[in-house]
């Protein structure tokens, strides 16, 4: 039986999620503030964490950041009452795996968890393809085995998801990837309504690999189709 830590300061939400997750045969533990959640996450082993952003003592962003700083890879789904791009971007940036905006259906939470399970149970092709290879395009370099990315001599500080996304692109240089394909391959999701998450992560990756993100040399938008990591030395003619 897999164990989930649910963190929210609203008793009704804790009760709702506990009931529905237990119906799906998960063991559920709860916390009502960020400090308690962080202590539990660092001292116990959980298969998933469902984490509200607006919490007493420590907010969800801080909790997520500290969990990732501790090198814990427990999948985290953040809950936000605000339908705000900033909340979602920051949550993903510090290491959350997914987000759900309140109000939500328990079925939506369960669907996200199952999607993460599928992704972790069946690693995407990018992870399986020559994991020790060093990939190079222009002055971008990725060492899959060492989990290091550089631009020239400068190390790129990427989140785990940004690194995975970059590797996926670098195995497919000059090939257009649709949002739906990226969502399925990198996140393991198959519901196209969440393709906005792809846009957010691509935007953040572009900020880190491009000299001028407004005029990208590498990671380009192909309007009406998706995105493409382009080799600047590739002859387009």
MDAnalysis code that builds the backbone (N, CA, C; Angstrom):
import MDAnalysis as mda
import numpy as np

u = mda.Universe.empty(711, n_residues=237, atom_resindex=np.repeat(np.arange(237), 3), trajectory=True)
u.add_TopologyAttr("name", ["N", "CA", "C"] * 237)
u.add_TopologyAttr("resid", np.arange(1, 238))
u.add_TopologyAttr("resname", ["UNK", "UNK", "UNK", "UNK", "UNK", "UNK", "UNK", "UNK", "UNK", "UNK", "UNK", "UNK", "UNK", "UNK", "UNK", "UNK", "UNK", "UNK", "UNK", "UNK", "UNK", "UNK", "UNK", "UNK", "UNK", "UNK", "UNK", "UNK", "UNK", "UNK", "UNK", "UNK", "UNK", "UNK", "UNK", "UNK", "UNK", "UNK", "UNK", "UNK", "UNK", "UNK", "UNK", "UNK", "UNK", "UNK", "UNK", "UNK", "UNK", "UNK", "UNK", "UNK", "UNK", "UNK", "UNK", "UNK", "UNK", "UNK", "UNK", "UNK", "UNK", "UNK", "UNK", "UNK", "UNK", "UNK", "UNK", "UNK", "UNK", "UNK", "UNK", "UNK", "UNK", "UNK", "UNK", "UNK", "UNK", "UNK", "UNK", "UNK", "UNK", "UNK", "UNK", "UNK", "UNK", "UNK", "UNK", "UNK", "UNK", "UNK", "UNK", "UNK", "UNK", "UNK", "UNK", "UNK", "UNK", "UNK", "UNK", "UNK", "UNK", "UNK", "UNK", "UNK", "UNK", "UNK", "UNK", "UNK", "UNK", "UNK", "UNK", "UNK", "UNK", "UNK", "UNK", "UNK", "UNK", "UNK", "UNK", "UNK", "UNK", "UNK", "UNK", "UNK", "UNK", "UNK", "UNK", "UNK", "UNK", "UNK", "UNK", "UNK", "UNK", "UNK", "UNK", "UNK", "UNK", "UNK", "UNK", "UNK", "UNK", "UNK", "UNK", "UNK", "UNK", "UNK", "UNK", "UNK", "UNK", "UNK", "UNK", "UNK", "UNK", "UNK", "UNK", "UNK", "UNK", "UNK", "UNK", "UNK", "UNK", "UNK", "UNK", "UNK", "UNK", "UNK", "UNK", "UNK", "UNK", "UNK", "UNK", "UNK", "UNK", "UNK", "UNK", "UNK", "UNK", "UNK", "UNK", "UNK", "UNK", "UNK", "UNK", "UNK", "UNK", "UNK", "UNK", "UNK", "UNK", "UNK", "UNK", "UNK", "UNK", "UNK", "UNK", "UNK", "UNK", "UNK", "UNK", "UNK", "UNK", "UNK", "UNK", "UNK", "UNK", "UNK", "UNK", "UNK", "UNK", "UNK", "UNK", "UNK", "UNK", "UNK", "UNK", "UNK", "UNK", "UNK", "UNK", "UNK", "UNK", "UNK", "UNK", "UNK", "UNK", "UNK", "UNK", "UNK", "UNK", "UNK", "UNK", "UNK", "UNK", "UNK", "UNK", "UNK", "UNK"])
u.atoms.positions = np.array([
    [0.846, -1.194, 0.000],
    [0.000, 0.000, 0.000],
    [0.883, 1.247, 0.000],
    [0.653, 2.123, -0.959],
    [1.447, 3.339, -1.050],
    [0.909, 4.405, -0.098],
    [1.826, 5.227, 0.404],
    [1.486, 6.225, 1.415],
    [1.570, 7.630, 0.837],
    [0.547, 8.414, 1.106],
    [0.478, 9.790, 0.616],
    [0.397, 10.739, 1.802],
    [1.192, 11.784, 1.764],
    [1.082, 12.866, 2.742],
    [0.245, 13.977, 2.136],
    [-0.859, 14.307, 2.780],
    [-1.742, 15.379, 2.316],
    [-1.595, 16.547, 3.281],
    [-1.282, 17.717, 2.735],
    [-1.010, 18.889, 3.568],
    [-1.954, 20.019, 3.188],
    [-2.815, 20.404, 4.115],
    [-3.751, 21.515, 3.901],
    [-4.249, 21.972, 5.257],
    [-4.492, 23.277, 5.390],
    [-4.986, 23.777, 6.669],
    [-6.517, 23.849, 6.732],
    [-7.175, 23.341, 5.703],
    [-8.635, 23.295, 5.705],
    [-9.092, 21.872, 6.027],
    [-9.713, 21.655, 7.187],
    [-10.132, 20.307, 7.588],
    [-11.029, 19.618, 6.562],
    [-11.906, 20.393, 5.909],
    [-12.826, 19.789, 4.940],
    [-12.067, 19.179, 3.769],
    [-10.998, 19.849, 3.331],
    [-10.206, 19.321, 2.216],
    [-9.443, 18.074, 2.643],
    [-8.887, 18.094, 3.860],
    [-8.191, 16.913, 4.355],
    [-9.132, 15.715, 4.435],
    [-10.335, 15.951, 4.945],
    [-11.314, 14.864, 5.060],
    [-11.708, 14.332, 3.686],
    [-11.959, 15.251, 2.743],
    [-12.357, 14.858, 1.392],
    [-11.270, 14.031, 0.716],
    [-10.033, 14.509, 0.777],
    [-8.951, 13.798, 0.117],
    [-8.630, 12.479, 0.808],
    [-8.649, 12.480, 2.124],
    [-8.386, 11.227, 2.837],
    [-9.379, 10.147, 2.424],
    [-10.666, 10.501, 2.433],
    [-11.708, 9.526, 2.094],
    [-11.498, 8.974, 0.684],
    [-11.309, 9.858, -0.274],
    [-11.215, 9.416, -1.661],
    [-9.915, 8.660, -1.949],
    [-8.836, 9.064, -1.338],
    [-7.577, 8.359, -1.540],
    [-7.586, 6.986, -0.875],
    [-8.213, 6.899, 0.290],
    [-8.320, 5.597, 0.943],
    [-9.204, 4.648, 0.144],
    [-10.190, 5.208, -0.543],
    [-11.032, 4.386, -1.414],
    [-10.210, 3.791, -2.570],
    [-9.119, 4.481, -2.914],
    [-8.217, 4.001, -3.968],
    [-7.070, 3.169, -3.385],
    [-7.197, 2.819, -2.111],
    [-6.252, 1.922, -1.436],
    [-4.888, 2.556, -1.169],
    [-4.892, 3.865, -0.937],
    [-3.696, 4.538, -0.460],
    [-3.773, 4.676, 1.056],
    [-2.629, 4.622, 1.705],
    [-2.545, 4.990, 3.110],
    [-2.325, 6.498, 3.165],
    [-3.096, 7.206, 3.967],
    [-3.046, 8.665, 3.976],
    [-2.608, 9.184, 5.347],
    [-1.621, 10.069, 5.328],
    [-1.219, 10.813, 6.521],
    [-1.422, 12.289, 6.215],
    [-1.667, 13.082, 7.247],
    [-2.005, 14.488, 7.021],
    [-1.162, 15.419, 7.881],
    [-1.052, 16.645, 7.399],
    [-0.415, 17.731, 8.150],
    [-1.199, 19.000, 7.869],
    [-1.210, 19.912, 8.827],
    [-2.021, 21.127, 8.687],
    [-1.198, 22.401, 8.577],
    [0.130, 22.290, 8.630],
    [0.972, 23.464, 8.405],
    [2.273, 23.037, 7.750],
    [2.973, 24.010, 7.191],
    [4.164, 23.703, 6.423],
    [5.306, 23.148, 7.236],
    [5.471, 23.635, 8.459],
    [6.561, 23.155, 9.306],
    [6.362, 21.687, 9.654],
    [5.126, 21.328, 10.015],
    [4.819, 19.932, 10.321],
    [5.033, 19.051, 9.094],
    [4.594, 19.541, 7.932],
    [4.739, 18.773, 6.695],
    [6.200, 18.524, 6.364],
    [7.031, 19.557, 6.517],
    [8.449, 19.408, 6.196],
    [9.111, 18.395, 7.121],
    [8.808, 18.468, 8.404],
    [9.369, 17.510, 9.363],
    [8.983, 16.086, 9.000],
    [7.712, 15.884, 8.669],
    [7.244, 14.542, 8.298],
    [7.911, 14.065, 7.012],
    [8.027, 14.947, 6.029],
    [8.614, 14.566, 4.742],
    [10.080, 14.192, 4.878],
    [10.799, 14.837, 5.807],
    [12.223, 14.572, 5.984],
    [12.481, 13.346, 6.854],
    [11.504, 12.996, 7.699],
    [11.714, 11.905, 8.646],
    [11.062, 10.593, 8.227],
    [10.093, 10.669, 7.312],
    [9.382, 9.471, 6.896],
    [9.428, 9.355, 5.370],
    [9.124, 8.164, 4.905],
    [9.118, 7.921, 3.462],
    [7.692, 7.943, 2.939],
    [7.450, 8.779, 1.915],
    [6.137, 8.873, 1.289],
    [6.275, 8.598, -0.208],
    [5.220, 8.048, -0.781],
    [5.207, 7.802, -2.213],
    [4.765, 9.036, -2.992],
    [3.924, 9.869, -2.361],
    [3.442, 11.110, -2.964],
    [3.187, 12.124, -1.863],
    [3.281, 13.396, -2.243],
    [2.890, 14.483, -1.337],
    [1.928, 15.386, -2.083],
    [0.773, 15.649, -1.485],
    [-0.191, 16.620, -2.006],
    [-0.103, 17.823, -1.081],
    [0.271, 18.964, -1.631],
    [0.707, 20.086, -0.799],
    [0.031, 21.391, -1.190],
    [-0.723, 21.958, -0.267],
    [-1.322, 23.271, -0.495],
    [-0.229, 24.331, -0.464],
    [-0.384, 25.376, -1.258],
    [0.619, 26.445, -1.260],
    [0.445, 27.414, -0.101],
    [-0.795, 27.725, 0.232],
    [-1.072, 28.717, 1.280],
    [-1.222, 28.008, 2.626],
    [-0.110, 27.934, 3.369],
    [-0.082, 27.200, 4.630],
    [0.468, 28.065, 5.760],
    [0.048, 27.800, 7.006],
    [0.662, 28.477, 8.150],
    [2.112, 28.039, 8.336],
    [2.885, 28.891, 8.987],
    [4.267, 28.631, 9.405],
    [5.250, 28.586, 8.237],
    [5.072, 27.646, 7.303],
    [5.888, 27.616, 6.091],
    [4.957, 27.424, 4.908],
    [5.120, 28.237, 3.859],
    [4.244, 28.067, 2.697],
    [4.702, 26.870, 1.866],
    [3.829, 26.438, 0.979],
    [4.098, 25.249, 0.187],
    [5.311, 25.363, -0.716],
    [5.583, 26.561, -1.217],
    [6.762, 26.760, -2.064],
    [8.030, 26.491, -1.268],
    [8.096, 27.028, -0.050],
    [9.269, 26.819, 0.799],
    [9.430, 25.348, 1.157],
    [8.318, 24.693, 1.471],
    [8.371, 23.266, 1.810],
    [8.902, 22.465, 0.626],
    [8.382, 22.737, -0.558],
    [8.832, 22.031, -1.761],
    [10.325, 22.256, -1.996],
    [10.733, 23.484, -1.880],
    [12.145, 23.820, -2.109],
    [13.061, 23.081, -1.143],
    [12.676, 23.030, 0.129],
    [13.510, 22.373, 1.143],
    [13.525, 20.856, 0.958],
    [12.406, 20.307, 0.510],
    [12.366, 18.870, 0.228],
    [13.329, 18.540, -0.910],
    [13.327, 19.362, -1.952],
    [14.235, 19.116, -3.077],
    [15.694, 19.376, -2.700],
    [15.929, 20.356, -1.836],
    [17.295, 20.613, -1.376],
    [17.843, 19.436, -0.578],
    [16.929, 18.685, 0.055],
    [17.321, 17.496, 0.810],
    [17.510, 16.283, -0.102],
    [17.418, 16.503, -1.429],
    [17.632, 15.458, -2.439],
    [16.545, 14.393, -2.433],
    [15.377, 14.721, -1.891],
    [14.250, 13.788, -1.926],
    [13.505, 13.955, -3.243],
    [13.196, 12.839, -3.891],
    [12.544, 12.874, -5.192],
    [11.061, 12.526, -5.115],
    [10.500, 12.530, -3.916],
    [9.082, 12.219, -3.744],
    [8.236, 13.109, -4.654],
    [7.377, 12.534, -5.496],
    [6.527, 13.368, -6.353],
    [5.633, 14.291, -5.523],
    [5.563, 15.550, -5.932],
    [4.770, 16.554, -5.219],
    [3.749, 17.159, -6.165],
    [2.487, 17.112, -5.747],
    [1.412, 17.797, -6.464],
    [0.988, 18.976, -5.598],
    [1.119, 20.191, -6.122],
    [0.760, 21.365, -5.337],
    [-0.685, 21.782, -5.604],
    [-1.328, 22.293, -4.568],
    [-2.676, 22.820, -4.662],
    [-2.617, 24.325, -4.502],
    [-3.293, 25.036, -5.365],
    [-3.328, 26.489, -5.245],
    [-4.745, 27.007, -5.414],
    [-5.118, 27.915, -4.531],
    [-6.449, 28.519, -4.617],
    [-6.474, 29.611, -5.666],
    [-5.296, 30.026, -6.102],
    [-5.205, 31.121, -7.065],
    [-4.996, 30.552, -8.463],
    [-5.803, 30.988, -9.410],
    [-5.603, 30.571, -10.789],
    [-4.572, 31.510, -11.402],
    [-3.365, 31.436, -10.833],
    [-2.309, 32.391, -11.178],
    [-1.144, 31.685, -11.837],
    [-0.685, 32.222, -12.955],
    [0.478, 31.661, -13.631],
    [1.697, 31.694, -12.714],
    [1.820, 32.757, -11.908],
    [2.991, 32.890, -11.045],
    [3.072, 31.758, -10.051],
    [1.952, 31.424, -9.406],
    [1.948, 30.320, -8.447],
    [2.400, 29.024, -9.097],
    [1.861, 28.763, -10.274],
    [2.173, 27.511, -10.961],
    [3.637, 27.484, -11.395],
    [4.089, 28.589, -11.957],
    [5.470, 28.665, -12.436],
    [6.453, 28.462, -11.297],
    [6.235, 29.174, -10.184],
    [7.167, 29.070, -9.059],
    [7.145, 27.660, -8.482],
    [5.959, 27.076, -8.359],
    [5.850, 25.717, -7.847],
    [6.625, 24.724, -8.690],
    [6.472, 24.803, -9.998],
    [7.198, 23.918, -10.901],
    [8.687, 24.218, -10.883],
    [9.028, 25.479, -10.766],
    [10.426, 25.900, -10.787],
    [11.193, 25.313, -9.609],
    [10.577, 25.242, -8.426],
    [11.302, 24.742, -7.255],
    [11.240, 23.223, -7.136],
    [10.512, 22.560, -8.044],
    [10.598, 21.112, -8.061],
    [9.311, 20.335, -7.937],
    [8.145, 21.005, -7.939],
    [6.883, 20.271, -7.914],
    [6.698, 19.534, -9.239],
    [5.976, 18.418, -9.187],
    [5.767, 17.608, -10.389],
    [4.501, 18.002, -11.139],
    [3.540, 18.588, -10.431],
    [2.271, 18.932, -11.058],
    [1.551, 19.907, -10.146],
    [0.489, 20.492, -10.658],
    [-0.323, 21.402, -9.849],
    [-1.797, 21.170, -10.152],
    [-2.633, 21.496, -9.176],
    [-4.088, 21.460, -9.333],
    [-4.640, 22.730, -8.722],
    [-5.515, 23.390, -9.452],
    [-6.103, 24.641, -8.974],
    [-7.414, 24.367, -8.251],
    [-7.557, 24.958, -7.071],
    [-8.817, 24.863, -6.328],
    [-9.866, 25.754, -6.994],
    [-11.140, 25.361, -6.956],
    [-11.677, 24.085, -6.452],
    [-11.361, 22.958, -7.411],
    [-11.239, 21.758, -6.865],
    [-10.866, 20.614, -7.683],
    [-11.742, 19.419, -7.330],
    [-11.745, 18.465, -8.203],
    [-12.427, 17.197, -7.962],
    [-11.417, 16.191, -7.430],
    [-11.786, 15.375, -6.431],
    [-10.866, 14.326, -5.971],
    [-10.421, 13.415, -7.110],
    [-11.297, 13.210, -8.096],
    [-10.922, 12.378, -9.238],
    [-9.761, 12.990, -10.014],
    [-9.715, 14.323, -10.038],
    [-8.612, 14.997, -10.727],
    [-7.299, 14.722, -10.005],
    [-7.316, 14.801, -8.679],
    [-6.115, 14.515, -7.900],
    [-5.651, 13.086, -8.151],
    [-6.582, 12.164, -8.114],
    [-6.252, 10.748, -8.313],
    [-5.694, 10.526, -9.721],
    [-6.261, 11.214, -10.715],
    [-5.767, 11.084, -12.087],
    [-4.320, 11.570, -12.189],
    [-3.999, 12.662, -11.489],
    [-2.630, 13.187, -11.529],
    [-1.663, 12.185, -10.889],
    [-2.087, 11.611, -9.768],
    [-1.246, 10.644, -9.076],
    [-1.009, 9.420, -9.952],
    [-2.063, 8.931, -10.591],
    [-1.927, 7.758, -11.458],
    [-1.009, 8.059, -12.642],
    [-1.089, 9.289, -13.150],
    [-0.219, 9.676, -14.267],
    [1.240, 9.675, -13.839],
    [1.511, 10.173, -12.641],
    [2.884, 10.172, -12.125],
    [3.351, 8.737, -11.911],
    [2.455, 7.885, -11.410],
    [2.793, 6.474, -11.228],
    [3.195, 5.826, -12.543],
    [2.412, 6.104, -13.594],
    [2.728, 5.526, -14.901],
    [4.086, 6.007, -15.400],
    [4.342, 7.287, -15.196],
    [5.601, 7.844, -15.686],
    [6.801, 7.250, -14.945],
    [6.682, 7.094, -13.629],
    [7.804, 6.562, -12.855],
    [7.953, 5.060, -13.021],
    [6.844, 4.373, -13.303],
    [6.904, 2.928, -13.500],
    [7.479, 2.579, -14.866],
    [7.233, 3.451, -15.848],
    [7.719, 3.228, -17.205],
    [8.479, 4.469, -17.657],
    [9.767, 4.553, -17.339],
    [10.557, 5.734, -17.680],
    [10.459, 6.061, -19.160],
    [10.427, 7.353, -19.453],
    [10.299, 7.764, -20.844],
    [11.566, 7.419, -21.613],
    [11.424, 7.397, -22.936],
    [12.512, 6.930, -23.787],
    [13.782, 7.729, -23.592],
    [13.646, 9.020, -23.267],
    [14.831, 9.852, -23.131],
    [15.722, 9.353, -22.003],
    [15.126, 8.780, -20.951],
    [15.917, 8.265, -19.842],
    [16.594, 6.952, -20.230],
    [15.936, 6.179, -21.089],
    [16.441, 4.868, -21.441],
    [17.498, 4.929, -22.548],
    [17.562, 6.004, -23.260],
    [18.414, 6.084, -24.443],
    [19.813, 6.551, -24.081],
    [20.761, 5.617, -24.044],
    [22.169, 5.942, -23.812],
    [22.353, 6.922, -22.656],
    [22.032, 6.511, -21.412],
    [22.055, 7.443, -20.286],
    [23.415, 8.036, -19.973],
    [24.512, 7.436, -20.485],
    [25.838, 7.978, -20.185],
    [26.348, 8.884, -21.301],
    [25.566, 9.058, -22.334],
    [26.009, 9.871, -23.462],
    [26.132, 11.344, -23.088],
    [27.052, 11.999, -23.756],
    [27.138, 13.450, -23.686],
    [26.508, 13.990, -24.962],
    [25.501, 14.816, -24.807],
    [24.779, 15.394, -25.935],
    [25.265, 16.812, -26.158],
    [25.419, 17.190, -27.420],
    [25.954, 18.516, -27.733],
    [25.198, 19.122, -28.901],
    [24.841, 20.399, -28.750],
    [24.309, 21.171, -29.865],
    [24.761, 22.613, -29.656],
    [25.460, 23.158, -30.657],
    [26.014, 24.495, -30.476],
    [26.909, 24.510, -29.254],
    [26.701, 25.482, -28.359],
    [27.494, 25.512, -27.136],
    [26.734, 24.939, -25.945],
    [25.631, 24.223, -26.224],
    [24.899, 23.521, -25.174],
    [25.431, 22.106, -25.053],
    [25.672, 21.662, -23.804],
    [26.147, 20.311, -23.554],
    [25.355, 19.717, -22.404],
    [24.962, 18.462, -22.565],
    [24.277, 17.741, -21.498],
    [24.981, 16.416, -21.275],
    [25.333, 16.133, -20.034],
    [25.874, 14.832, -19.634],
    [24.763, 14.129, -18.869],
    [24.119, 13.147, -19.522],
    [22.993, 12.464, -18.899],
    [23.394, 11.669, -17.660],
    [24.560, 11.018, -17.743],
    [25.006, 10.196, -16.634],
    [25.284, 11.007, -15.388],
    [25.891, 12.176, -15.563],
    [26.237, 13.032, -14.426],
    [25.129, 14.027, -14.089],
    [24.100, 14.063, -14.915],
    [22.970, 15.000, -14.746],
    [23.510, 16.430, -14.665],
    [24.257, 16.795, -15.695],
    [24.863, 18.125, -15.770],
    [24.548, 18.731, -17.129],
    [24.192, 20.008, -17.115],
    [23.973, 20.744, -18.360],
    [24.806, 22.018, -18.316],
    [25.425, 22.348, -19.448],
    [26.257, 23.548, -19.515],
    [25.979, 24.321, -20.792],
    [26.196, 25.611, -20.710],
    [26.232, 26.450, -21.898],
    [27.626, 27.049, -21.947],
    [28.426, 26.586, -22.912],
    [29.835, 26.949, -22.900],
    [30.477, 26.326, -21.671],
    [31.123, 27.150, -20.857],
    [31.740, 26.655, -19.621],
    [30.850, 26.881, -18.407],
    [29.699, 27.512, -18.619],
    [28.815, 27.859, -17.501],
    [27.802, 26.752, -17.237],
    [27.771, 26.285, -16.001],
    [26.808, 25.260, -15.620],
    [25.410, 25.865, -15.561],
    [24.435, 25.140, -16.110],
    [23.045, 25.580, -16.082],
    [22.353, 24.984, -14.867],
    [21.680, 25.816, -14.113],
    [20.992, 25.355, -12.911],
    [19.537, 25.060, -13.275],
    [19.305, 23.822, -13.667],
    [17.993, 23.400, -14.136],
    [17.274, 22.603, -13.061],
    [15.946, 22.728, -13.032],
    [15.153, 21.852, -12.186],
    [15.159, 20.455, -12.817],
    [14.789, 19.418, -12.056],
    [14.744, 18.070, -12.647],
    [13.882, 17.999, -13.903],
    [12.749, 18.667, -13.902],
    [11.866, 18.603, -15.062],
    [12.460, 19.372, -16.238],
    [13.114, 20.499, -15.997],
    [13.773, 21.242, -17.072],
    [14.895, 20.414, -17.681],
    [15.640, 19.710, -16.834],
    [16.713, 18.860, -17.343],
    [16.144, 17.754, -18.219],
    [15.091, 17.111, -17.744],
    [14.474, 16.028, -18.506],
    [13.929, 16.537, -19.836],
    [13.351, 17.726, -19.808],
    [12.807, 18.323, -21.035],
    [13.927, 18.644, -22.025],
    [15.019, 19.208, -21.525],
    [16.149, 19.539, -22.399],
    [16.740, 18.280, -23.030],
    [16.904, 17.230, -22.239],
    [17.445, 15.978, -22.771],
    [16.520, 15.423, -23.850],
    [15.219, 15.485, -23.593],
    [14.255, 14.991, -24.580],
    [14.424, 15.727, -25.906],
    [14.533, 17.049, -25.832],
    [14.731, 17.847, -27.044],
    [16.059, 17.512, -27.717],
    [17.121, 17.345, -26.910],
    [18.438, 17.151, -27.492],
    [18.580, 15.799, -28.184],
    [17.742, 14.852, -27.825],
    [17.718, 13.589, -28.553],
    [16.935, 13.715, -29.858],
    [16.305, 14.869, -30.048],
    [15.432, 15.058, -31.212],
    [15.710, 16.413, -31.875],
    [16.973, 16.704, -32.103],
    [17.383, 17.980, -32.679],
    [16.687, 18.216, -34.017],
    [16.213, 19.443, -34.186],
    [15.584, 19.901, -35.433],
    [14.264, 19.196, -35.756],
    [13.690, 18.509, -34.765],
    [12.395, 17.859, -34.969],
    [11.331, 18.545, -34.131],
    [10.232, 18.915, -34.753],
    [9.158, 19.618, -34.054],
    [8.438, 18.648, -33.124],
    [8.213, 19.103, -31.883],
    [7.502, 18.304, -30.884],
    [6.232, 19.052, -30.475],
    [5.100, 18.393, -30.611],
    [3.844, 19.021, -30.213],
    [3.750, 19.108, -28.699],
    [2.931, 20.022, -28.204],
    [2.709, 20.138, -26.767],
    [2.167, 18.838, -26.193],
    [1.244, 18.223, -26.920],
    [0.645, 16.982, -26.447],
    [1.684, 15.869, -26.334],
    [2.578, 15.799, -27.308],
    [3.613, 14.769, -27.287],
    [4.580, 15.003, -26.129],
    [4.952, 16.249, -25.898],
    [5.839, 16.575, -24.784],
    [5.177, 16.254, -23.450],
    [3.903, 16.604, -23.330],
    [3.166, 16.357, -22.093],
    [3.131, 14.867, -21.778],
    [2.907, 14.065, -22.798],
    [2.822, 12.618, -22.608],
    [4.193, 12.007, -22.340],
    [5.209, 12.453, -23.082],
    [6.533, 11.836, -22.989],
    [7.290, 12.242, -21.734],
    [7.233, 13.517, -21.375],
    [8.041, 14.028, -20.269],
    [7.286, 14.003, -18.942],
    [5.981, 14.258, -18.995],
    [5.178, 14.261, -17.769],
    [4.389, 12.968, -17.571],
    [4.171, 12.229, -18.640],
    [3.374, 11.025, -18.536],
    [1.884, 11.290, -18.490],
    [1.465, 12.502, -18.882],
    [0.053, 12.862, -18.860],
    [-0.539, 12.681, -20.247],
    [-1.801, 12.318, -20.276],
    [-2.472, 12.160, -21.560],
    [-3.750, 12.973, -21.654],
    [-3.858, 14.042, -20.823],
    [-5.022, 14.907, -20.936],
    [-4.557, 16.264, -21.451],
    [-4.927, 16.585, -22.692],
    [-4.380, 17.759, -23.383],
    [-4.738, 19.090, -22.745],
    [-5.695, 19.124, -21.819],
    [-6.058, 20.388, -21.185],
    [-4.886, 20.991, -20.431],
    [-3.880, 20.168, -20.091],
    [-2.766, 20.655, -19.288],
    [-1.553, 21.040, -20.129],
    [-1.729, 21.243, -21.415],
    [-0.579, 21.600, -22.243],
    [0.005, 22.956, -21.860],
    [-0.743, 23.756, -21.119],
    [-0.202, 25.036, -20.654],
    [1.018, 24.809, -19.767],
    [1.057, 23.682, -19.058],
    [2.208, 23.361, -18.232],
    [3.457, 23.217, -19.084],
    [3.310, 22.685, -20.288],
    [4.440, 22.573, -21.213],
    [4.950, 23.962, -21.573],
    [4.035, 24.874, -21.880],
    [4.435, 26.238, -22.236],
    [5.222, 26.894, -21.104],
    [4.766, 26.679, -19.878],
    [5.435, 27.273, -18.718],
    [6.860, 26.748, -18.596],
    [7.010, 25.424, -18.694],
    [8.343, 24.843, -18.528],
    [9.268, 25.173, -19.689],
    [8.741, 25.200, -20.899],
    [9.554, 25.583, -22.053],
    [10.037, 27.027, -21.891],
    [9.151, 27.888, -21.435],
    [9.513, 29.291, -21.220],
    [10.657, 29.409, -20.216],
    [10.571, 28.641, -19.128],
    [11.628, 28.709, -18.115],
    [12.926, 28.091, -18.615],
    [12.832, 27.022, -19.366],
    [14.042, 26.433, -19.935],
    [14.699, 27.404, -20.905],
    [13.894, 28.068, -21.690],
    [14.409, 29.052, -22.653],
    [15.138, 30.191, -21.929],
    [14.609, 30.603, -20.783],
    [15.262, 31.667, -20.005],
    [16.669, 31.276, -19.598],
    [16.899, 29.970, -19.427],
    [18.181, 29.515, -18.918],
    [19.188, 29.140, -20.011],
    [18.680, 28.777, -21.191],
    [19.621, 28.328, -22.224],
    [19.863, 29.364, -23.312],
    [19.033, 30.394, -23.368],
    [19.142, 31.397, -24.426],
    [19.813, 32.672, -23.910],
    [20.618, 33.277, -24.737],
    [21.201, 34.580, -24.398],
    [20.124, 35.650, -24.375],
    [19.234, 35.622, -25.357],
    [18.099, 36.531, -25.418],
    [16.833, 35.684, -25.622],
    [16.129, 35.362, -24.536],
    [14.955, 34.484, -24.644],
    [13.876, 35.009, -25.582],
    [13.839, 36.325, -25.802],
    [12.830, 36.882, -26.708],
    [13.158, 36.589, -28.164],
    [14.444, 36.307, -28.424],
    [14.879, 35.959, -29.779],
    [15.720, 34.681, -29.690],
    [15.073, 33.544, -29.450],
    [15.811, 32.303, -29.188],
    [16.588, 31.804, -30.397],
    [17.745, 31.256, -30.100],
    [18.582, 30.638, -31.120],
    [18.350, 29.127, -31.136],
    [18.082, 28.566, -29.964],
    [17.937, 27.119, -29.829],
    [16.470, 26.674, -29.771],
    [15.794, 27.044, -28.698],
    [14.460, 26.503, -28.429],
    [13.393, 27.411, -29.040],
    [12.888, 26.987, -30.180],
    [12.005, 27.847, -30.957],
    [10.566, 27.342, -30.956],
    [9.643, 28.296, -31.027],
    [8.234, 27.985, -31.161],
    [7.900, 27.817, -32.633],
    [7.250, 26.719, -32.954],
    [6.770, 26.495, -34.314],
    [5.256, 26.678, -34.265],
    [4.810, 27.837, -34.671],
    [3.406, 28.212, -34.477],
    [2.450, 27.201, -35.108],
    [1.474, 26.818, -34.308],
    [0.481, 25.862, -34.768],
    [0.904, 24.411, -34.618],
    [2.173, 24.187, -34.214],
    [2.670, 22.812, -34.102],
    [3.249, 22.503, -32.726],
    [4.131, 23.372, -32.214],
    [4.743, 23.091, -30.922],
    [6.096, 23.757, -30.793],
    [7.101, 22.965, -30.411],
    [8.432, 23.504, -30.160],
    [9.496, 22.639, -30.846],
    [10.642, 23.279, -31.080],
    [11.748, 22.587, -31.732],
    [13.063, 23.098, -31.165],
    [13.947, 22.163, -30.776],
    [15.300, 22.542, -30.403],
    [16.147, 22.494, -31.668],
    [16.616, 23.652, -32.086],
    [17.272, 23.785, -33.380],
    [18.779, 23.881, -33.226],
    [19.473, 23.175, -34.093],
    [20.919, 23.294, -34.173],
    [21.250, 24.558, -34.963],
    [21.852, 25.560, -34.337],
    [22.116, 26.813, -35.066],
    [23.066, 26.634, -36.243],
    [23.808, 25.524, -36.255],
    [24.735, 25.267, -37.352],
    [24.114, 24.402, -38.443],
    [22.839, 24.016, -38.223],
    [22.167, 23.150, -39.190],
    [21.746, 23.956, -40.411],
    [22.028, 23.430, -41.582],
    [21.678, 24.102, -42.832],
    [20.190, 23.901, -43.095],
    [19.415, 24.986, -43.021],
    [17.966, 24.925, -43.191],
    [17.543, 24.899, -44.662],
    [18.491, 25.109, -45.559],
    [18.152, 25.177, -46.981],
    [18.014, 23.789, -47.595],
])
